[in-house]
Every structure is written in C-alpha cells, then in structure tokens.
Amino acid sequence: MRPAITRLSQMKRPKLLMKAAHFALEGYNRKRALPRILGKTPARHDHTIEELLLHEEQVESLRLSGGADYSPTRHIELLTAIIAEARSLAAPDQV
C-alpha cells in the first residue's frame, strides 16, 4: 500500500479537475461507482486504490497527449473514487 500513498502524494492534476472531483465526493457511493468504473466492487480499499490509480494514469496520459478518447467526466469520476478510497483508508470507520 505504501507505493499507492506515495503516488497519491505526488499526483499533480489541474485545479479544475481536482475541484470537480472534490465537489463530486458528496454524491460518491462506492457500491454504485466502482462497478461502473472498474467492472467490479473490490472488497479491499488498498487494492482498489492501486487499480484506480492505474486507470487514472491511463486517462491522464490521454489528457496530456490530446487523445480524442479523453473524457473529462471519466477523469473526474476516477479522481473522485481515488480520493474517497484514500479517505476510507485513513478513517475506515467513517465509510
């Protein structure tokens, strides 16, 4: 899990994307969002973050390259899930 925390702390994304992701946290529902994002509902938050980070890195690469497949909505959805999962690791009793 340590590599995931390191990767999270080193993430640099545009402020607008991060503001949108933080705004979306209010409506985040793990049971609904993760099957849509990952195709399944993982049981462990630490494994979920790793998987989400992999997906987010791919989307970030598309954004930076100007790829036609880039979706800001998907990117915000991934960032929201990453933030929520990281918070649940920090305070598991509040999930």
Legacy VTK file of the C-alpha trace (Angstrom):
# vtk DataFile Version 3.0
C-alpha trace
ASCII
DATASET POLYDATA
POINTS 95 float
0.000 0.000 0.000
2.935 2.367 0.584
3.563 2.832 -3.166
-0.073 3.933 -3.591
0.273 6.541 -0.853
3.490 7.794 -2.408
1.851 8.004 -5.824
-1.124 9.863 -4.349
1.081 12.401 -2.621
2.997 13.044 -5.843
-0.060 13.455 -8.094
-0.268 16.799 -9.856
-3.506 17.440 -11.703
-5.210 20.617 -12.918
-7.042 22.511 -10.170
-10.311 22.460 -12.078
-10.276 18.659 -12.299
-9.472 18.354 -8.595
-12.174 20.858 -7.593
-14.724 18.927 -9.632
-13.614 15.653 -8.046
-13.880 17.102 -4.535
-17.312 18.501 -5.362
-18.421 15.055 -6.592
-17.368 13.412 -3.314
-20.666 14.406 -1.733
-22.547 12.039 -4.020
-19.936 9.256 -4.109
-21.365 5.808 -3.474
-18.766 3.037 -3.511
-21.231 0.245 -4.302
-22.570 2.135 -7.290
-19.428 3.820 -8.594
-16.816 1.057 -8.514
-18.715 -1.475 -10.628
-19.208 1.260 -13.229
-15.565 2.355 -13.093
-13.784 -0.981 -12.626
-16.397 -3.521 -13.659
-16.490 -4.949 -10.112
-16.715 -3.958 -6.459
-13.382 -4.786 -4.839
-13.512 -5.654 -1.160
-10.259 -4.048 -0.033
-9.697 -0.310 -0.290
-5.907 -0.593 -0.679
-6.210 -2.825 -3.760
-8.938 -0.590 -5.121
-6.708 2.473 -4.942
-3.964 0.674 -6.858
-6.385 -0.302 -9.599
-7.946 3.161 -9.740
-4.514 4.768 -9.970
-3.652 2.584 -12.953
-6.838 3.627 -14.748
-6.303 7.276 -13.833
-2.735 7.235 -15.153
-4.032 5.991 -18.494
-6.662 8.731 -18.622
-4.082 11.345 -17.594
-1.831 10.156 -20.402
-4.694 10.622 -22.870
-5.333 14.111 -21.500
-1.708 15.143 -21.841
-1.393 13.746 -25.353
-4.622 15.379 -26.505
-6.113 11.986 -27.339
-9.566 12.001 -28.890
-10.651 9.288 -26.444
-10.054 11.540 -23.424
-13.142 12.030 -21.264
-13.078 14.719 -18.559
-16.122 13.067 -16.997
-14.302 9.753 -16.674
-11.242 11.511 -15.303
-13.290 13.283 -12.618
-15.044 10.031 -11.784
-11.689 8.296 -11.290
-10.228 11.126 -9.224
-13.342 11.186 -7.037
-13.101 7.449 -6.408
-9.383 7.708 -5.619
-9.972 10.479 -3.086
-12.878 8.631 -1.487
-10.968 5.356 -1.257
-7.926 7.123 0.214
-10.134 8.786 2.817
-11.695 5.464 3.723
-8.236 4.037 4.333
-7.421 6.948 6.619
-10.716 6.673 8.531
-12.258 3.205 7.837
-14.977 3.599 10.478
-16.496 6.566 8.606
-17.205 4.716 5.329
LINES 1 96
95 0 1 2 3 4 5 6 7 8 9 10 11 12 13 14 15 16 17 18 19 20 21 22 23 24 25 26 27 28 29 30 31 32 33 34 35 36 37 38 39 40 41 42 43 44 45 46 47 48 49 50 51 52 53 54 55 56 57 58 59 60 61 62 63 64 65 66 67 68 69 70 71 72 73 74 75 76 77 78 79 80 81 82 83 84 85 86 87 88 89 90 91 92 93 94
